Amino acid sequence: MRVGTAVPTLGDVIPWLQRHRAWADLLTGVALAAVFVTITGLSLRGESLDAIGYVCAAVAGGAFAVRRSYPVVTLALTAAATTVYGATDQPGGPIYLTVFLAAINLAALRPTRTWLPWTAAAAVALVAGDWAGKGLSFHVIPAGLLLLALTKVAGDQVRTRRLRMETLEARVGRAEEETLRRVAEERLRIAREVHDVVGHGLATITLRAGVADRVAERDPDEVRAALQAIRKISRESLAELSALLGVLRAEGEAERAPTPDLAALPRLIDSLRDAGMDVALEADTNGGGPVPEVVGAAGYRIVQEALTNVARHAGPGAAARVRVARHDGLVEIEVRDDGVGAPALTPGGGLTGMRERVTAVGGQLEAGGAPGGGFRVWASLPVVPR
């Protein structure tokens, strides 16, 4: 069986014409030329229509082949064809409609300073051609005035619609950009939360496992307690991680999991003490009313990450001191340890997350080696986020 070439369908042709406007206009001009010649011949049978009339009708219709590229040329050609048509005393016909269409097309594509003088010239040529063919007659003057008025109204309507569409497209574009921005911010937030939850959980488990390993032979009860603590920490970390990842799986607006704040710091410190870390907490955050959720969450995560770094980098037996105070519209946080000193800073790690949290609320962060040894993290968070 011979397989022939597939015949293009209308659904294939229209998108192609939308992509190739020059070809679309050329086909439009050819089609209009054929239509006006045919209509002129059918409507004026039996009247004194010369061959020049058909030529003028073809030129007036074919002028739309460049209607978007050269709208002034389109109007000039239709006006010239109509003027010749009237000057040669042809009977009235549909060719006069082409001038109105060309003038409206010009007004839609060009500013007033361009379409107004050309349309006025076309109106004068239209009247002059009719007078030249039929003699002085004032009944064509209203037609010339109508050409100007109709062009003005139609051009304003087209430009208004185009402006409305451009405004709508701009709003849609801004909405899409805002959506992408919010998605990126949410992804960054979730990445920070996952890092903090997983990092803290693993660091605490490592502490408890180290304690269990040291006393494995002489204190089985302590090993059992360590395993129970590891199981509890793992369960809590997995539950918090599952709540965070649920935001990614949910469709539409997902409800965020509850975020710990400064009030949860004692529980955090107790869990680390139970894991074997020597941590002291000095907190004074009661004065001045409650701290906004975003500030409290940032403060909690900063302390959590700083203590996680102590567990990971400060060395065995390192002690840490956490100080949280509120004064002068600020929440000041300091986490200091007496360990081996500053760890190697990795871009995108915990310190980067801390800095992003502080920046998000308009605060300040310092992190580095402490005088006399150890490592110090200091943050100042405004109570009212900036």
PEPE-V188696 format. One record per residue. N is the residue number from 0. PHI is phi in radians with two decimals (999 if undefined). PSI is psi in radians with two decimals (NA if undefined). D_FIRST is the distance of its C-alpha to the first C-alpha in Angstrom with 1 decimal. Layout:
n->{N,N}
phi->{PHI,PHI}
psi->{PSI,PSI}
d_first->{D_FIRST,D_FIRST}
This chain:
n->{0,1,2,3,4,5,6,7,8,9,10,11,12,13,14,15,16,17,18,19,20,21,22,23,24,25,26,27,28,29,30,31,32,33,34,35,36,37,38,39,40,41,42,43,44,45,46,47,48,49,50,51,52,53,54,55,56,57,58,59,60,61,62,63,64,65,66,67,68,69,70,71,72,73,74,75,76,77,78,79,80,81,82,83,84,85,86,87,88,89,90,91,92,93,94,95,96,97,98,99,100,101,102,103,104,105,106,107,108,109,110,111,112,113,114,115,116,117,118,119,120,121,122,123,124,125,126,127,128,129,130,131,132,133,134,135,136,137,138,139,140,141,142,143,144,145,146,147,148,149,150,151,152,153,154,155,156,157,158,159,160,161,162,163,164,165,166,167,168,169,170,171,172,173,174,175,176,177,178,179,180,181,182,183,184,185,186,187,188,189,190,191,192,193,194,195,196,197,198,199,200,201,202,203,204,205,206,207,208,209,210,211,212,213,214,215,216,217,218,219,220,221,222,223,224,225,226,227,228,229,230,231,232,233,234,235,236,237,238,239,240,241,242,243,244,245,246,247,248,249,250,251,252,253,254,255,256,257,258,259,260,261,262,263,264,265,266,267,268,269,270,271,272,273,274,275,276,277,278,279,280,281,282,283,284,285,286,287,288,289,290,291,292,293,294,295,296,297,298,299,300,301,302,303,304,305,306,307,308,309,310,311,312,313,314,315,316,317,318,319,320,321,322,323,324,325,326,327,328,329,330,331,332,333,334,335,336,337,338,339,340,341,342,343,344,345,346,347,348,349,350,351,352,353,354,355,356,357,358,359,360,361,362,363,364,365,366,367,368,369,370,371,372,373,374,375,376,377,378,379,380,381,382,383,384,385}
phi->{999,-1.47,-1.71,-1.54,-1.26,-1.14,-1.45,-1.06,-1.70,-1.08,-1.16,-1.50,-1.26,-1.07,-1.05,-1.12,-1.16,-1.18,-1.44,-2.09,-1.18,-1.10,-1.17,-1.10,-1.17,-1.08,-1.13,-1.08,-1.09,-1.09,-1.12,-1.18,-1.05,-1.14,-1.14,-1.21,-1.13,-1.16,-1.12,-1.08,-1.14,-1.26,-1.42,-2.00,-1.11,1.53,-1.80,-1.37,-1.75,-1.56,-1.08,-1.08,-1.14,-1.15,-1.09,-1.11,-1.12,-1.16,-1.14,-1.10,-1.28,-1.18,-1.06,-1.35,-1.17,-2.14,-1.13,-1.63,-1.28,-2.36,-1.12,-1.16,-1.09,-1.05,-1.15,-1.10,-1.18,-1.15,-1.15,-1.13,-1.12,-1.19,-1.12,-1.11,-1.04,-1.29,-1.17,-1.58,1.03,-1.39,-1.19,-0.96,-2.69,-1.22,-1.05,-1.14,-1.15,-1.14,-1.13,-1.10,-1.12,-1.17,-1.15,-1.13,-1.04,-1.14,-1.14,-1.32,-1.83,-2.25,-1.24,-1.03,-1.09,-1.70,-1.28,-1.11,-1.12,-1.22,-1.21,-1.09,-1.12,-1.13,-1.12,-1.11,-1.11,-1.08,-1.17,-1.13,-1.11,-1.15,-1.10,-1.12,-1.55,-2.01,1.59,-1.05,-2.66,-1.50,-1.28,-1.51,-1.09,-1.00,-1.13,-1.14,-1.15,-1.10,-1.03,-1.14,-1.15,-1.12,-1.10,-1.07,-1.12,-1.13,-1.10,-1.09,-1.12,-1.14,-1.15,-1.12,-1.12,-1.13,-1.10,-1.11,-1.16,-1.13,-1.11,-1.10,-1.11,-1.13,-1.12,-1.09,-1.08,-1.14,-1.12,-1.15,-1.10,-1.12,-1.10,-1.10,-1.12,-1.15,-1.09,-1.11,-1.12,-1.17,-1.09,-1.15,-1.08,-1.13,-1.07,-1.12,-1.11,-1.08,-1.04,-1.16,-1.13,-1.17,-1.07,-1.16,-1.06,-1.17,-1.12,-1.15,-1.07,-1.09,-1.05,-1.14,-1.14,-1.13,-1.09,-1.08,-1.16,-1.23,-1.95,-0.99,-1.50,-1.69,-2.49,-1.05,-1.11,-1.16,-1.11,-1.10,-1.14,-1.15,-1.14,-1.13,-1.14,-1.07,-1.10,-1.14,-1.11,-1.08,-1.11,-1.14,-1.14,-1.14,-1.12,-1.20,-1.15,-1.10,-1.13,-1.17,-1.22,-1.09,-1.12,-1.27,-1.41,-1.25,-1.69,1.29,-1.43,-1.63,-1.34,-1.29,-1.21,-0.99,-1.81,-1.08,-2.29,-1.10,-1.17,-1.57,-1.08,-1.00,-1.13,-1.08,-1.12,-1.08,-1.11,-1.28,-1.11,-1.07,-1.39,1.89,-1.55,-1.53,-2.23,-2.01,-2.11,-2.17,-2.20,-2.48,-2.16,-1.48,-1.29,1.54,1.55,-1.21,-1.56,-0.93,-0.99,-1.13,-1.28,-1.08,-1.13,-1.09,-1.09,-1.07,-1.13,-1.15,-1.09,-1.04,-1.19,-1.10,-1.21,-1.08,-1.16,-1.07,-1.11,-1.52,-2.10,-1.29,1.73,-1.13,1.37,-1.23,-1.85,-2.25,-2.25,-1.95,-2.17,-2.23,-2.45,-2.11,-2.82,0.90,1.28,-2.24,-1.90,-1.81,-2.20,-2.40,-2.18,-2.23,-2.26,-1.94,-1.42,-1.40,2.01,-1.21,-1.35,-1.18,-1.42,-1.86,-1.00,1.52,-1.48,-1.12,-1.14,-1.09,-1.07,-1.05,-1.11,-1.12,-1.12,-1.15,-1.08,-1.07,-1.82,1.40,-1.77,-2.27,-2.45,-2.26,-2.57,2.99,-1.11,-1.61,-1.02,1.51,1.89,1.51,-2.34,-2.34,-2.07,-2.26,-2.40,-2.16,-2.01,-1.18,-1.09,-1.73,-1.00,-1.73}
psi->{2.34,2.27,2.06,2.97,2.37,2.40,2.19,2.42,2.99,-0.59,-0.40,-0.61,-0.76,-0.85,-0.62,-0.73,-0.58,-0.52,-0.44,1.43,-0.54,-0.75,-0.65,-0.75,-0.66,-0.78,-0.63,-0.78,-0.77,-0.78,-0.75,-0.65,-0.80,-0.70,-0.82,-0.62,-0.75,-0.84,-0.71,-0.78,-0.72,-0.67,-0.36,0.44,2.37,-0.11,2.96,1.22,2.07,3.01,-0.54,-0.50,-0.71,-0.69,-0.76,-0.70,-0.69,-0.73,-0.76,-0.72,-0.73,-0.33,-0.39,0.02,-0.33,0.52,-0.54,-0.62,-0.77,1.28,-0.52,-0.71,-0.70,-0.81,-0.72,-0.72,-0.75,-0.69,-0.73,-0.77,-0.71,-0.66,-0.80,-0.70,-0.77,-0.67,-0.46,0.25,0.74,2.69,2.62,2.42,-3.08,-0.14,-0.52,-0.39,-0.47,-0.57,-0.75,-0.77,-0.73,-0.67,-0.73,-0.71,-0.76,-0.74,-0.53,-0.46,-0.31,2.74,3.00,-0.67,-0.30,-0.89,-0.55,-0.92,-0.64,-0.65,-0.68,-0.72,-0.68,-0.68,-0.74,-0.75,-0.66,-0.81,-0.75,-0.71,-0.71,-0.73,-0.71,-0.57,-0.62,-0.05,3.02,2.13,2.20,-0.08,-0.25,-0.23,-0.80,-0.55,-0.71,-0.73,-0.67,-0.63,-0.79,-0.82,-0.79,-0.68,-0.74,-0.86,-0.85,-0.73,-0.73,-0.72,-0.75,-0.77,-0.65,-0.76,-0.72,-0.74,-0.69,-0.72,-0.71,-0.69,-0.75,-0.76,-0.67,-0.71,-0.74,-0.73,-0.76,-0.67,-0.71,-0.72,-0.72,-0.69,-0.79,-0.67,-0.76,-0.68,-0.75,-0.73,-0.71,-0.70,-0.72,-0.71,-0.81,-0.68,-0.74,-0.77,-0.77,-0.75,-0.81,-0.79,-0.87,-0.78,-0.78,-0.77,-0.80,-0.67,-0.73,-0.73,-0.69,-0.72,-0.86,-0.68,-0.63,-0.71,-0.80,-0.66,-0.65,-0.53,0.28,-0.71,-0.60,-0.26,1.38,-0.55,-0.68,-0.64,-0.75,-0.72,-0.66,-0.72,-0.68,-0.70,-0.70,-0.75,-0.72,-0.79,-0.73,-0.75,-0.76,-0.73,-0.73,-0.68,-0.74,-0.68,-0.70,-0.69,-0.67,-0.79,-0.38,-0.46,-0.63,-0.59,-0.43,2.60,2.50,-2.64,1.92,2.48,2.26,2.61,2.61,2.36,2.26,2.69,-2.91,-0.47,-0.34,0.02,-0.73,-0.70,-0.70,-0.79,-0.73,-0.69,-0.65,-0.62,-0.74,-0.53,-0.10,0.08,2.44,1.78,2.33,2.45,2.22,1.86,2.35,1.49,0.28,-0.45,2.47,0.17,3.13,2.66,2.40,2.61,-0.77,-0.62,-0.76,-0.72,-0.74,-0.75,-0.77,-0.84,-0.57,-0.81,-0.77,-0.82,-0.68,-0.75,-0.58,-0.71,-0.60,-0.81,-0.58,-0.61,-0.35,-0.34,2.85,2.45,0.08,2.45,2.61,2.62,2.24,2.22,2.20,2.17,2.61,2.22,2.58,0.71,0.28,2.64,2.03,2.29,2.33,2.26,2.05,2.47,2.90,0.54,-2.62,-0.12,-2.88,2.31,2.91,2.16,2.19,2.16,2.36,0.00,-2.75,-0.68,-0.62,-0.75,-0.72,-0.79,-0.67,-0.71,-0.75,-0.77,-0.65,-0.51,0.09,0.50,-2.87,2.64,2.39,2.39,2.24,-3.03,2.44,2.59,2.32,0.05,2.88,-2.90,2.55,2.31,2.19,2.33,2.50,2.04,2.19,2.42,-0.66,1.92,2.46,NA}
d_first->{0.0,3.8,6.3,9.4,13.0,14.7,17.4,20.8,22.8,26.5,27.1,25.6,27.5,31.0,31.4,30.4,33.0,35.5,35.2,35.3,38.3,38.8,35.4,36.1,39.5,38.1,35.7,38.7,40.8,38.3,37.8,41.5,42.3,40.0,41.5,45.1,44.7,43.1,45.7,48.5,47.5,47.1,50.2,52.5,51.8,55.0,56.8,57.9,54.8,54.5,51.6,53.1,52.5,48.7,48.9,50.9,48.5,45.6,47.6,48.8,45.3,43.8,46.6,44.8,42.2,44.8,46.3,46.2,46.6,49.4,50.7,53.9,52.0,50.1,53.5,55.1,52.4,52.4,56.2,56.4,53.9,55.8,59.2,58.1,56.7,60.1,62.2,60.6,61.7,58.2,58.2,57.6,54.0,51.5,51.6,54.7,52.6,50.8,54.2,54.7,51.2,51.6,55.0,53.8,51.0,53.6,56.0,53.3,52.4,55.8,59.4,62.1,63.7,60.5,59.3,62.8,64.0,60.7,60.5,64.1,63.4,60.5,62.8,65.4,63.0,61.7,65.2,66.3,63.3,64.1,67.8,67.0,65.1,67.0,70.4,72.3,71.0,71.5,68.8,66.2,68.1,67.1,63.5,64.1,65.9,63.1,60.7,62.7,63.3,59.8,58.5,61.0,60.2,56.4,56.6,58.8,56.5,53.5,55.5,56.9,53.5,52.2,55.3,54.9,51.3,52.4,55.3,53.1,50.6,53.7,55.0,51.6,51.6,55.1,54.4,51.5,53.8,56.5,54.1,53.0,56.6,57.7,54.9,56.0,59.6,58.8,56.9,59.8,62.2,60.4,60.1,63.9,64.6,62.5,64.2,67.6,67.1,65.5,67.8,70.9,69.9,69.2,72.3,74.4,72.8,73.6,77.2,77.6,76.0,78.3,81.3,80.2,79.7,83.2,84.9,82.6,85.3,88.4,87.3,84.6,85.3,84.3,81.1,80.3,81.1,78.9,76.0,76.5,76.7,73.5,71.8,73.1,72.1,68.6,68.2,69.5,67.3,64.2,65.0,65.5,62.4,60.4,61.8,60.8,57.2,57.0,57.0,53.7,52.1,53.5,51.6,53.4,57.1,58.2,61.9,63.4,65.3,69.1,70.2,73.5,76.2,79.6,81.2,79.0,80.5,83.2,80.6,78.6,81.8,82.8,79.5,79.9,83.6,82.5,80.1,83.0,83.0,86.3,85.6,88.1,87.2,89.4,88.0,89.5,86.9,88.7,90.4,88.8,86.5,83.0,80.7,77.3,74.4,72.5,75.7,76.6,73.2,73.2,76.7,75.9,72.8,74.8,77.5,74.9,73.1,76.4,77.7,74.3,74.8,78.4,77.1,74.5,76.4,80.2,80.9,82.6,85.6,84.9,86.4,85.0,86.7,84.9,86.7,85.4,87.6,87.3,89.4,89.3,86.0,84.3,83.3,84.2,82.7,83.8,82.6,84.6,84.7,86.9,84.2,83.1,82.1,79.0,75.7,73.0,71.3,67.5,65.5,63.8,66.2,68.9,71.1,68.2,67.6,71.3,71.4,68.4,70.2,73.4,71.7,69.9,73.3,75.0,77.2,78.3,77.7,79.4,78.5,80.0,82.8,86.0,89.4,91.0,87.7,84.9,82.2,82.6,80.1,81.6,79.9,81.3,79.3,80.4,80.9,79.2,75.8,75.5}
